[in-house]
Amino acid sequence: MSIIEATPEVTRTRKFDFYADPGHGWLAVKRTDLQKAGVADRISRCSYQREDMVFLEEDCDAGIFIKALAEQGIKAEFRQHHTDRSSKIRGYASYAPQSVTLDLHAGEYHAQQCDRLKTEIEKLKDDLAFHREQLSAVRKAEKSVSGNAVIDALKAAFMWAKVKISPAAGIVYVTVNVSAADATRAHRTCEALGFERRSVEPCDGSNIGSALHSDYRKFDAPTIKLYLIEEVH
């Protein structure tokens, strides 16, 4: 094997397989070994490759690789393999260094996708901040219901009716359902509690039958919207 094996200041050794037939020989190394040695682009097409293995021809390419290892303080040792037939290595593809192809269109597409995702993330952050504010307002309204003099008075005044209280962001919604016979009493109770009547509208008959929907407001802290639903016969 006509290759230089002298390695000054050897710090470690590595073993490689060397294959030979009656006409030539090849040193088998991994492609990554060539890249680490910094000689992947110096190997000729006289060498062969198969998958991730490269078979360096003995006259030149093997020597380039071994010299590069020696400069790194690595001594190459060899496991010899010989055949009297023509080596199957001769049927492998000629060596070609791997190249990195940059797809500019793909890069531009991914850059656009990245920008779009950044925009969506910023929007989600804004939405999250908004919903946090709304949640904080709802919790504040919920706290205001407990111990709120107006709400307590309303509950006490309408003990005889069906009352539903729903705190929301900055507003407390109150729904009071009463019969036609108690409608006048209910309206007087709302006025006595200081609620201002804003409108009277017919309700959707398909949902709750024949009824009137009176909208009362009390601009307190928080604002209270009272919906008086009265049956109509």
C-alpha positions as a Python dict, from the first residue, in 0.01 Angstrom:
ca = {
    (1, 'M'): (0, 0, 0),
    (2, 'S'): (176, 312, -122),
    (3, 'I'): (63, 561, 147),
    (4, 'I'): (252, 763, 409),
    (5, 'E'): (190, 639, 760),
    (6, 'A'): (430, 861, 959),
    (7, 'T'): (239, 1058, 1224),
    (8, 'P'): (437, 1307, 1433),
    (9, 'E'): (322, 1367, 1791),
    (10, 'V'): (60, 1093, 1786),
    (11, 'T'): (-209, 1145, 2047),
    (12, 'R'): (-436, 857, 1946),
    (13, 'T'): (-488, 593, 1678),
    (14, 'R'): (-780, 492, 1460),
    (15, 'K'): (-833, 173, 1266),
    (16, 'F'): (-965, 161, 910),
    (17, 'D'): (-1039, -121, 666),
    (18, 'F'): (-818, -146, 359),
    (19, 'Y'): (-953, -351, 66),
    (20, 'A'): (-740, -471, -223),
    (21, 'D'): (-773, -682, -535),
    (22, 'P'): (-495, -789, -776),
    (23, 'G'): (-493, -445, -941),
    (24, 'H'): (-562, -179, -678),
    (25, 'G'): (-653, -94, -318),
    (26, 'W'): (-896, 134, -135),
    (27, 'L'): (-916, 271, 217),
    (28, 'A'): (-1273, 264, 351),
    (29, 'V'): (-1373, 570, 556),
    (30, 'K'): (-1699, 736, 648),
    (31, 'R'): (-1794, 1050, 460),
    (32, 'T'): (-1810, 1234, 791),
    (33, 'D'): (-1446, 1139, 855),
    (34, 'L'): (-1348, 1324, 537),
    (35, 'Q'): (-1550, 1626, 645),
    (36, 'K'): (-1395, 1629, 992),
    (37, 'A'): (-1046, 1599, 840),
    (38, 'G'): (-1126, 1890, 610),
    (39, 'V'): (-1046, 1703, 286),
    (40, 'A'): (-1394, 1615, 151),
    (41, 'D'): (-1345, 1854, -142),
    (42, 'R'): (-991, 1730, -222),
    (43, 'I'): (-1081, 1369, -300),
    (44, 'S'): (-1077, 1273, -671),
    (45, 'R'): (-1332, 1081, -877),
    (46, 'C'): (-1087, 791, -883),
    (47, 'S'): (-1227, 699, -542),
    (48, 'Y'): (-1567, 541, -495),
    (49, 'Q'): (-1869, 591, -270),
    (50, 'R'): (-2158, 382, -145),
    (51, 'E'): (-2419, 524, 94),
    (52, 'D'): (-2224, 693, 376),
    (53, 'M'): (-1894, 515, 299),
    (54, 'V'): (-1614, 640, 73),
    (55, 'F'): (-1342, 412, -66),
    (56, 'L'): (-1026, 618, -114),
    (57, 'E'): (-796, 493, -389),
    (58, 'E'): (-451, 413, -251),
    (59, 'D'): (-226, 613, -486),
    (60, 'C'): (-336, 965, -391),
    (61, 'D'): (-665, 1010, -209),
    (62, 'A'): (-586, 776, 82),
    (63, 'G'): (-260, 961, 139),
    (64, 'I'): (-438, 1298, 150),
    (65, 'F'): (-673, 1169, 418),
    (66, 'I'): (-402, 1000, 629),
    (67, 'K'): (-181, 1308, 615),
    (68, 'A'): (-475, 1523, 734),
    (69, 'L'): (-528, 1284, 1027),
    (70, 'A'): (-156, 1300, 1111),
    (71, 'E'): (-176, 1679, 1128),
    (72, 'Q'): (-447, 1631, 1390),
    (73, 'G'): (-226, 1391, 1589),
    (74, 'I'): (-413, 1080, 1477),
    (75, 'K'): (-231, 772, 1348),
    (76, 'A'): (-417, 548, 1106),
    (77, 'E'): (-390, 173, 1145),
    (78, 'F'): (-529, -76, 896),
    (79, 'R'): (-722, -400, 882),
    (80, 'Q'): (-620, -569, 556),
    (81, 'H'): (-873, -740, 327),
    (82, 'H'): (-757, -898, 0),
    (83, 'T'): (-934, -1082, -279),
    (84, 'D'): (-794, -1258, -584),
    (85, 'R'): (-1097, -1147, -782),
    (86, 'S'): (-1192, -805, -910),
    (87, 'S'): (-1324, -610, -612),
    (88, 'K'): (-1691, -517, -606),
    (89, 'I'): (-1578, -168, -504),
    (90, 'R'): (-1503, -102, -873),
    (91, 'G'): (-1877, -120, -938),
    (92, 'Y'): (-1963, 157, -692),
    (93, 'A'): (-2035, 515, -798),
    (94, 'S'): (-1744, 754, -841),
    (95, 'Y'): (-1687, 985, -548),
    (96, 'A'): (-1860, 1323, -545),
    (97, 'P'): (-1855, 1559, -247),
    (98, 'Q'): (-2196, 1639, -102),
    (99, 'S'): (-2320, 1983, -193),
    (100, 'V'): (-2574, 2200, -16),
    (101, 'T'): (-2839, 2341, -248),
    (102, 'L'): (-3021, 2647, -127),
    (103, 'D'): (-3378, 2670, -242),
    (104, 'L'): (-3431, 3045, -244),
    (105, 'H'): (-3802, 3012, -320),
    (106, 'A'): (-3847, 2776, -25),
    (107, 'G'): (-3651, 3015, 194),
    (108, 'E'): (-3869, 3306, 88),
    (109, 'Y'): (-4183, 3101, 153),
    (110, 'H'): (-4068, 3002, 504),
    (111, 'A'): (-3974, 3363, 577),
    (112, 'Q'): (-4327, 3469, 479),
    (113, 'Q'): (-4476, 3193, 694),
    (114, 'C'): (-4260, 3305, 984),
    (115, 'D'): (-4378, 3666, 945),
    (116, 'R'): (-4741, 3547, 928),
    (117, 'L'): (-4698, 3341, 1244),
    (118, 'K'): (-4538, 3637, 1421),
    (119, 'T'): (-4838, 3852, 1326),
    (120, 'E'): (-5081, 3586, 1451),
    (121, 'I'): (-4886, 3550, 1775),
    (122, 'E'): (-4902, 3925, 1833),
    (123, 'K'): (-5278, 3918, 1767),
    (124, 'L'): (-5319, 3629, 2010),
    (125, 'K'): (-5124, 3826, 2271),
    (126, 'D'): (-5356, 4123, 2220),
    (127, 'D'): (-5662, 3896, 2243),
    (128, 'L'): (-5522, 3735, 2557),
    (129, 'A'): (-5464, 4075, 2716),
    (130, 'F'): (-5822, 4178, 2626),
    (131, 'H'): (-5974, 3861, 2771),
    (132, 'R'): (-5766, 3898, 3085),
    (133, 'E'): (-5905, 4249, 3126),
    (134, 'Q'): (-6258, 4118, 3069),
    (135, 'L'): (-6204, 3835, 3319),
    (136, 'S'): (-6072, 4082, 3573),
    (137, 'A'): (-6377, 4302, 3520),
    (138, 'V'): (-6613, 4004, 3558),
    (139, 'R'): (-6445, 3897, 3880),
    (140, 'K'): (-6466, 4253, 4006),
    (141, 'A'): (-6838, 4257, 3921),
    (142, 'E'): (-6885, 3922, 4094),
    (143, 'K'): (-6722, 4060, 4407),
    (144, 'S'): (-6940, 4370, 4387),
    (145, 'V'): (-7254, 4154, 4388),
    (146, 'S'): (-7165, 4009, 4726),
    (147, 'G'): (-7255, 4271, 4983),
    (148, 'N'): (-7383, 4520, 4721),
    (149, 'A'): (-7663, 4713, 4887),
    (150, 'V'): (-7866, 4752, 4567),
    (151, 'I'): (-7839, 4382, 4481),
    (152, 'D'): (-7925, 4282, 4837),
    (153, 'A'): (-8224, 4515, 4836),
    (154, 'L'): (-8333, 4381, 4497),
    (155, 'K'): (-8316, 4022, 4620),
    (156, 'A'): (-8517, 4110, 4928),
    (157, 'A'): (-8778, 4306, 4729),
    (158, 'F'): (-8827, 4027, 4477),
    (159, 'M'): (-8827, 3730, 4713),
    (160, 'W'): (-9166, 3641, 4571),
    (161, 'A'): (-9041, 3636, 4208),
    (162, 'K'): (-8792, 3436, 4005),
    (163, 'V'): (-8465, 3631, 3997),
    (164, 'K'): (-8148, 3548, 3806),
    (165, 'I'): (-7827, 3747, 3860),
    (166, 'S'): (-7544, 3725, 3602),
    (167, 'P'): (-7230, 3935, 3664),
    (168, 'A'): (-7036, 4038, 3350),
    (169, 'A'): (-6757, 4281, 3265),
    (170, 'G'): (-6856, 4605, 3440),
    (171, 'I'): (-7226, 4516, 3436),
    (172, 'V'): (-7456, 4302, 3646),
    (173, 'Y'): (-7749, 4158, 3452),
    (174, 'V'): (-8063, 4083, 3651),
    (175, 'T'): (-8362, 3901, 3506),
    (176, 'V'): (-8692, 3900, 3695),
    (177, 'N'): (-8982, 3686, 3578),
    (178, 'V'): (-9326, 3773, 3712),
    (179, 'S'): (-9686, 3681, 3636),
    (180, 'A'): (-9934, 3923, 3478),
    (181, 'A'): (-10106, 3966, 3814),
    (182, 'D'): (-9783, 4079, 3979),
    (183, 'A'): (-9663, 4305, 3694),
    (184, 'T'): (-9778, 4633, 3851),
    (185, 'R'): (-9620, 4540, 4182),
    (186, 'A'): (-9295, 4450, 4004),
    (187, 'H'): (-9274, 4781, 3818),
    (188, 'R'): (-9335, 4979, 4137),
    (189, 'T'): (-9063, 4777, 4312),
    (190, 'C'): (-8812, 4862, 4036),
    (191, 'E'): (-8896, 5232, 4062),
    (192, 'A'): (-8872, 5222, 4442),
    (193, 'L'): (-8522, 5075, 4413),
    (194, 'G'): (-8417, 5367, 4194),
    (195, 'F'): (-8414, 5186, 3858),
    (196, 'E'): (-8485, 5389, 3544),
    (197, 'R'): (-8721, 5234, 3290),
    (198, 'R'): (-8565, 5257, 2944),
    (199, 'S'): (-8791, 5055, 2713),
    (200, 'V'): (-9073, 4804, 2686),
    (201, 'E'): (-9072, 4543, 2406),
    (202, 'P'): (-9266, 4226, 2328),
    (203, 'C'): (-9066, 3909, 2387),
    (204, 'D'): (-9021, 3636, 2130),
    (205, 'G'): (-9337, 3431, 2165),
    (206, 'S'): (-9171, 3116, 2035),
    (207, 'N'): (-8936, 3118, 2334),
    (208, 'I'): (-9130, 3229, 2637),
    (209, 'G'): (-9488, 3274, 2521),
    (210, 'S'): (-9683, 3601, 2534),
    (211, 'A'): (-9481, 3843, 2747),
    (212, 'L'): (-9342, 4196, 2778),
    (213, 'H'): (-8976, 4275, 2829),
    (214, 'S'): (-8904, 4592, 3030),
    (215, 'D'): (-8548, 4724, 3033),
    (216, 'Y'): (-8447, 4897, 3359),
    (217, 'R'): (-8108, 5053, 3432),
    (218, 'K'): (-7934, 5174, 3746),
    (219, 'F'): (-7601, 5345, 3676),
    (220, 'D'): (-7431, 5244, 3992),
    (221, 'A'): (-7093, 5083, 4048),
    (222, 'P'): (-7125, 4853, 3863),
    (223, 'T'): (-7408, 4939, 3627),
    (224, 'I'): (-7710, 4715, 3687),
    (225, 'K'): (-7935, 4617, 3394),
    (226, 'L'): (-8264, 4472, 3510),
    (227, 'Y'): (-8489, 4292, 3265),
    (228, 'L'): (-8844, 4252, 3391),
    (229, 'I'): (-9026, 3976, 3205),
    (230, 'E'): (-9402, 3989, 3268),
    (231, 'E'): (-9651, 3737, 3141),
    (232, 'V'): (-9944, 3876, 2940),
    (233, 'H'): (-10278, 3691, 2926),
}
